[in-house]
Amino acid sequence: QVQLVEFGGGLAQRGDSLRLSCEASGGTFTAYDMGWFRQGPGKEREMVAAIRFTGGTTYYADSVKGRFTLSRDNAKNTVYLQMSSLKPEDTAVYYCAAALPRLGLALTAHYYGYWGQGTRVTVSS
């Protein structure tokens, strides 16, 4: 069973960059698709980005496309979310999650069975 720990949240200003990291342990990292979700104040949890276990396929929500980049280093059991051109609407708790691979990349929280504790990102204007 994989355990996930997120790092890298904090305070930022509009236009800043932050990099979130998610370290996995206790499982075979390369066996999982990885996703980042976020939940902003008063909002439902939404998927931000996801990456296939091979690293060959990625998905980005329209709201972050072109600003966020998701990557994984299977040698370090770590997935990274590079966030650039941050906006106040990016303010949220960001969660890393792992899913056993399906036919296609899982794009909904339902398929992610393992979750980190979350890291808070606050973007001021």
Biotite code that builds the C-alpha atoms (Angstrom):
import biotite.structure as struc

atoms = struc.array([
    struc.Atom([0.000, 0.000, 0.000], chain_id="A", res_id=1, res_name="GLN", atom_name="CA", element="C"),
    struc.Atom([1.488, 3.303, -1.056], chain_id="A", res_id=2, res_name="VAL", atom_name="CA", element="C"),
    struc.Atom([1.791, 6.300, 1.250], chain_id="A", res_id=3, res_name="GLN", atom_name="CA", element="C"),
    struc.Atom([1.973, 9.811, -0.161], chain_id="A", res_id=4, res_name="LEU", atom_name="CA", element="C"),
    struc.Atom([3.407, 12.974, 1.339], chain_id="A", res_id=5, res_name="VAL", atom_name="CA", element="C"),
    struc.Atom([3.178, 16.386, -0.297], chain_id="A", res_id=6, res_name="GLU", atom_name="CA", element="C"),
    struc.Atom([5.700, 19.190, 0.034], chain_id="A", res_id=7, res_name="PHE", atom_name="CA", element="C"),
    struc.Atom([6.090, 22.679, -1.306], chain_id="A", res_id=8, res_name="GLY", atom_name="CA", element="C"),
    struc.Atom([2.929, 24.569, -0.509], chain_id="A", res_id=9, res_name="GLY", atom_name="CA", element="C"),
    struc.Atom([2.976, 28.056, 0.895], chain_id="A", res_id=10, res_name="GLY", atom_name="CA", element="C"),
    struc.Atom([2.270, 31.678, 0.178], chain_id="A", res_id=11, res_name="LEU", atom_name="CA", element="C"),
    struc.Atom([2.725, 33.236, -3.227], chain_id="A", res_id=12, res_name="ALA", atom_name="CA", element="C"),
    struc.Atom([1.761, 36.367, -5.072], chain_id="A", res_id=13, res_name="GLN", atom_name="CA", element="C"),
    struc.Atom([0.032, 36.633, -8.401], chain_id="A", res_id=14, res_name="ARG", atom_name="CA", element="C"),
    struc.Atom([2.440, 35.649, -11.137], chain_id="A", res_id=15, res_name="GLY", atom_name="CA", element="C"),
    struc.Atom([4.764, 33.704, -8.855], chain_id="A", res_id=16, res_name="ASP", atom_name="CA", element="C"),
    struc.Atom([5.827, 30.100, -9.260], chain_id="A", res_id=17, res_name="SER", atom_name="CA", element="C"),
    struc.Atom([5.752, 27.226, -6.803], chain_id="A", res_id=18, res_name="LEU", atom_name="CA", element="C"),
    struc.Atom([6.701, 23.603, -7.131], chain_id="A", res_id=19, res_name="ARG", atom_name="CA", element="C"),
    struc.Atom([4.819, 20.927, -5.277], chain_id="A", res_id=20, res_name="LEU", atom_name="CA", element="C"),
    struc.Atom([6.360, 17.536, -4.691], chain_id="A", res_id=21, res_name="SER", atom_name="CA", element="C"),
    struc.Atom([4.737, 14.280, -3.710], chain_id="A", res_id=22, res_name="CYS", atom_name="CA", element="C"),
    struc.Atom([6.894, 11.492, -2.375], chain_id="A", res_id=23, res_name="GLU", atom_name="CA", element="C"),
    struc.Atom([5.606, 7.943, -2.402], chain_id="A", res_id=24, res_name="ALA", atom_name="CA", element="C"),
    struc.Atom([6.657, 5.106, -0.163], chain_id="A", res_id=25, res_name="SER", atom_name="CA", element="C"),
    struc.Atom([5.517, 1.653, 0.752], chain_id="A", res_id=26, res_name="GLY", atom_name="CA", element="C"),
    struc.Atom([4.545, 0.569, -2.703], chain_id="A", res_id=27, res_name="GLY", atom_name="CA", element="C"),
    struc.Atom([5.748, 0.197, -6.242], chain_id="A", res_id=28, res_name="THR", atom_name="CA", element="C"),
    struc.Atom([5.620, 3.785, -7.468], chain_id="A", res_id=29, res_name="PHE", atom_name="CA", element="C"),
    struc.Atom([5.798, 2.792, -11.115], chain_id="A", res_id=30, res_name="THR", atom_name="CA", element="C"),
    struc.Atom([2.610, 0.782, -10.716], chain_id="A", res_id=31, res_name="ALA", atom_name="CA", element="C"),
    struc.Atom([0.463, 3.878, -10.213], chain_id="A", res_id=32, res_name="TYR", atom_name="CA", element="C"),
    struc.Atom([-0.969, 6.669, -12.239], chain_id="A", res_id=33, res_name="ASP", atom_name="CA", element="C"),
    struc.Atom([-0.535, 9.856, -10.227], chain_id="A", res_id=34, res_name="MET", atom_name="CA", element="C"),
    struc.Atom([-2.812, 12.826, -9.944], chain_id="A", res_id=35, res_name="GLY", atom_name="CA", element="C"),
    struc.Atom([-3.011, 16.205, -8.282], chain_id="A", res_id=36, res_name="TRP", atom_name="CA", element="C"),
    struc.Atom([-6.315, 17.492, -7.036], chain_id="A", res_id=37, res_name="PHE", atom_name="CA", element="C"),
    struc.Atom([-7.192, 20.702, -5.272], chain_id="A", res_id=38, res_name="ARG", atom_name="CA", element="C"),
    struc.Atom([-9.984, 22.030, -3.142], chain_id="A", res_id=39, res_name="GLN", atom_name="CA", element="C"),
    struc.Atom([-10.402, 25.751, -2.865], chain_id="A", res_id=40, res_name="GLY", atom_name="CA", element="C"),
    struc.Atom([-12.386, 27.598, -0.196], chain_id="A", res_id=41, res_name="PRO", atom_name="CA", element="C"),
    struc.Atom([-16.046, 26.728, -0.572], chain_id="A", res_id=42, res_name="GLY", atom_name="CA", element="C"),
    struc.Atom([-15.378, 24.651, -3.669], chain_id="A", res_id=43, res_name="LYS", atom_name="CA", element="C"),
    struc.Atom([-15.512, 21.002, -4.533], chain_id="A", res_id=44, res_name="GLU", atom_name="CA", element="C"),
    struc.Atom([-12.374, 18.987, -5.030], chain_id="A", res_id=45, res_name="ARG", atom_name="CA", element="C"),
    struc.Atom([-11.248, 19.101, -8.641], chain_id="A", res_id=46, res_name="GLU", atom_name="CA", element="C"),
    struc.Atom([-8.575, 17.386, -10.652], chain_id="A", res_id=47, res_name="MET", atom_name="CA", element="C"),
    struc.Atom([-5.679, 19.598, -11.629], chain_id="A", res_id=48, res_name="VAL", atom_name="CA", element="C"),
    struc.Atom([-3.405, 17.216, -13.504], chain_id="A", res_id=49, res_name="ALA", atom_name="CA", element="C"),
    struc.Atom([-2.598, 13.556, -13.890], chain_id="A", res_id=50, res_name="ALA", atom_name="CA", element="C"),
    struc.Atom([0.217, 11.487, -15.302], chain_id="A", res_id=51, res_name="ILE", atom_name="CA", element="C"),
    struc.Atom([0.324, 7.925, -16.489], chain_id="A", res_id=52, res_name="ARG", atom_name="CA", element="C"),
    struc.Atom([2.458, 5.400, -14.598], chain_id="A", res_id=53, res_name="PHE", atom_name="CA", element="C"),
    struc.Atom([4.846, 5.360, -17.561], chain_id="A", res_id=54, res_name="THR", atom_name="CA", element="C"),
    struc.Atom([5.056, 9.137, -17.611], chain_id="A", res_id=55, res_name="GLY", atom_name="CA", element="C"),
    struc.Atom([4.017, 9.040, -21.227], chain_id="A", res_id=56, res_name="GLY", atom_name="CA", element="C"),
    struc.Atom([0.597, 10.636, -20.916], chain_id="A", res_id=57, res_name="THR", atom_name="CA", element="C"),
    struc.Atom([-0.468, 13.706, -19.003], chain_id="A", res_id=58, res_name="THR", atom_name="CA", element="C"),
    struc.Atom([-3.716, 15.541, -18.471], chain_id="A", res_id=59, res_name="TYR", atom_name="CA", element="C"),
    struc.Atom([-4.324, 19.090, -17.346], chain_id="A", res_id=60, res_name="TYR", atom_name="CA", element="C"),
    struc.Atom([-7.487, 20.855, -16.364], chain_id="A", res_id=61, res_name="ALA", atom_name="CA", element="C"),
    struc.Atom([-8.292, 23.757, -18.656], chain_id="A", res_id=62, res_name="ASP", atom_name="CA", element="C"),
    struc.Atom([-7.857, 26.154, -15.758], chain_id="A", res_id=63, res_name="SER", atom_name="CA", element="C"),
    struc.Atom([-4.169, 25.289, -15.399], chain_id="A", res_id=64, res_name="VAL", atom_name="CA", element="C"),
    struc.Atom([-3.193, 24.285, -18.919], chain_id="A", res_id=65, res_name="LYS", atom_name="CA", element="C"),
    struc.Atom([-0.138, 26.186, -20.059], chain_id="A", res_id=66, res_name="GLY", atom_name="CA", element="C"),
    struc.Atom([0.715, 27.261, -16.510], chain_id="A", res_id=67, res_name="ARG", atom_name="CA", element="C"),
    struc.Atom([1.221, 23.996, -14.629], chain_id="A", res_id=68, res_name="PHE", atom_name="CA", element="C"),
    struc.Atom([3.528, 21.147, -15.556], chain_id="A", res_id=69, res_name="THR", atom_name="CA", element="C"),
    struc.Atom([3.310, 17.683, -14.079], chain_id="A", res_id=70, res_name="LEU", atom_name="CA", element="C"),
    struc.Atom([6.239, 15.312, -14.153], chain_id="A", res_id=71, res_name="SER", atom_name="CA", element="C"),
    struc.Atom([7.415, 12.241, -12.352], chain_id="A", res_id=72, res_name="ARG", atom_name="CA", element="C"),
    struc.Atom([10.786, 10.847, -11.427], chain_id="A", res_id=73, res_name="ASP", atom_name="CA", element="C"),
    struc.Atom([10.287, 7.137, -11.010], chain_id="A", res_id=74, res_name="ASN", atom_name="CA", element="C"),
    struc.Atom([13.821, 6.720, -9.688], chain_id="A", res_id=75, res_name="ALA", atom_name="CA", element="C"),
    struc.Atom([12.967, 9.040, -6.792], chain_id="A", res_id=76, res_name="LYS", atom_name="CA", element="C"),
    struc.Atom([9.374, 7.867, -6.319], chain_id="A", res_id=77, res_name="ASN", atom_name="CA", element="C"),
    struc.Atom([8.318, 11.457, -6.669], chain_id="A", res_id=78, res_name="THR", atom_name="CA", element="C"),
    struc.Atom([5.856, 13.416, -8.744], chain_id="A", res_id=79, res_name="VAL", atom_name="CA", element="C"),
    struc.Atom([6.210, 17.158, -9.235], chain_id="A", res_id=80, res_name="TYR", atom_name="CA", element="C"),
    struc.Atom([3.691, 19.852, -10.012], chain_id="A", res_id=81, res_name="LEU", atom_name="CA", element="C"),
    struc.Atom([5.410, 22.977, -11.278], chain_id="A", res_id=82, res_name="GLN", atom_name="CA", element="C"),
    struc.Atom([2.994, 25.872, -10.990], chain_id="A", res_id=83, res_name="MET", atom_name="CA", element="C"),
    struc.Atom([3.715, 29.119, -12.793], chain_id="A", res_id=84, res_name="SER", atom_name="CA", element="C"),
    struc.Atom([1.840, 32.357, -13.366], chain_id="A", res_id=85, res_name="SER", atom_name="CA", element="C"),
    struc.Atom([-0.137, 31.684, -10.234], chain_id="A", res_id=86, res_name="LEU", atom_name="CA", element="C"),
    struc.Atom([-3.489, 33.354, -9.781], chain_id="A", res_id=87, res_name="LYS", atom_name="CA", element="C"),
    struc.Atom([-5.546, 33.970, -6.647], chain_id="A", res_id=88, res_name="PRO", atom_name="CA", element="C"),
    struc.Atom([-8.032, 31.408, -7.923], chain_id="A", res_id=89, res_name="GLU", atom_name="CA", element="C"),
    struc.Atom([-5.303, 28.781, -7.596], chain_id="A", res_id=90, res_name="ASP", atom_name="CA", element="C"),
    struc.Atom([-5.603, 29.142, -3.836], chain_id="A", res_id=91, res_name="THR", atom_name="CA", element="C"),
    struc.Atom([-6.488, 25.722, -2.496], chain_id="A", res_id=92, res_name="ALA", atom_name="CA", element="C"),
    struc.Atom([-5.328, 22.693, -0.613], chain_id="A", res_id=93, res_name="VAL", atom_name="CA", element="C"),
    struc.Atom([-3.525, 20.512, -3.118], chain_id="A", res_id=94, res_name="TYR", atom_name="CA", element="C"),
    struc.Atom([-3.675, 16.744, -2.786], chain_id="A", res_id=95, res_name="TYR", atom_name="CA", element="C"),
    struc.Atom([-1.515, 14.121, -4.397], chain_id="A", res_id=96, res_name="CYS", atom_name="CA", element="C"),
    struc.Atom([-3.209, 10.832, -5.217], chain_id="A", res_id=97, res_name="ALA", atom_name="CA", element="C"),
    struc.Atom([-2.349, 7.457, -6.715], chain_id="A", res_id=98, res_name="ALA", atom_name="CA", element="C"),
    struc.Atom([-4.472, 5.171, -8.837], chain_id="A", res_id=99, res_name="ALA", atom_name="CA", element="C"),
    struc.Atom([-3.932, 1.704, -10.126], chain_id="A", res_id=100, res_name="LEU", atom_name="CA", element="C"),
    struc.Atom([-3.778, 1.979, -13.898], chain_id="A", res_id=101, res_name="PRO", atom_name="CA", element="C"),
    struc.Atom([-6.929, 1.483, -15.896], chain_id="A", res_id=102, res_name="ARG", atom_name="CA", element="C"),
    struc.Atom([-7.423, 1.328, -19.626], chain_id="A", res_id=103, res_name="LEU", atom_name="CA", element="C"),
    struc.Atom([-7.031, 5.087, -19.750], chain_id="A", res_id=104, res_name="GLY", atom_name="CA", element="C"),
    struc.Atom([-5.650, 7.739, -17.445], chain_id="A", res_id=105, res_name="LEU", atom_name="CA", element="C"),
    struc.Atom([-8.000, 8.170, -14.483], chain_id="A", res_id=106, res_name="ALA", atom_name="CA", element="C"),
    struc.Atom([-9.482, 11.655, -14.458], chain_id="A", res_id=107, res_name="LEU", atom_name="CA", element="C"),
    struc.Atom([-11.821, 11.477, -11.505], chain_id="A", res_id=108, res_name="THR", atom_name="CA", element="C"),
    struc.Atom([-11.165, 11.148, -7.797], chain_id="A", res_id=109, res_name="ALA", atom_name="CA", element="C"),
    struc.Atom([-13.237, 7.983, -7.660], chain_id="A", res_id=110, res_name="HIS", atom_name="CA", element="C"),
    struc.Atom([-10.411, 5.951, -9.167], chain_id="A", res_id=111, res_name="TYR", atom_name="CA", element="C"),
    struc.Atom([-7.699, 7.221, -6.851], chain_id="A", res_id=112, res_name="TYR", atom_name="CA", element="C"),
    struc.Atom([-7.410, 4.976, -3.850], chain_id="A", res_id=113, res_name="GLY", atom_name="CA", element="C"),
    struc.Atom([-4.452, 6.577, -2.129], chain_id="A", res_id=114, res_name="TYR", atom_name="CA", element="C"),
    struc.Atom([-4.200, 10.173, -1.005], chain_id="A", res_id=115, res_name="TRP", atom_name="CA", element="C"),
    struc.Atom([-1.736, 12.453, 0.685], chain_id="A", res_id=116, res_name="GLY", atom_name="CA", element="C"),
    struc.Atom([-2.644, 14.760, 3.529], chain_id="A", res_id=117, res_name="GLN", atom_name="CA", element="C"),
    struc.Atom([-2.640, 17.857, 1.363], chain_id="A", res_id=118, res_name="GLY", atom_name="CA", element="C"),
    struc.Atom([-0.540, 20.987, 1.179], chain_id="A", res_id=119, res_name="THR", atom_name="CA", element="C"),
    struc.Atom([-1.979, 24.485, 1.207], chain_id="A", res_id=120, res_name="ARG", atom_name="CA", element="C"),
    struc.Atom([-1.248, 27.014, -1.498], chain_id="A", res_id=121, res_name="VAL", atom_name="CA", element="C"),
    struc.Atom([-2.347, 30.597, -0.997], chain_id="A", res_id=122, res_name="THR", atom_name="CA", element="C"),
    struc.Atom([-1.977, 33.109, -3.798], chain_id="A", res_id=123, res_name="VAL", atom_name="CA", element="C"),
    struc.Atom([-2.526, 36.762, -3.042], chain_id="A", res_id=124, res_name="SER", atom_name="CA", element="C"),
    struc.Atom([-3.230, 39.476, -5.524], chain_id="A", res_id=125, res_name="SER", atom_name="CA", element="C"),
])
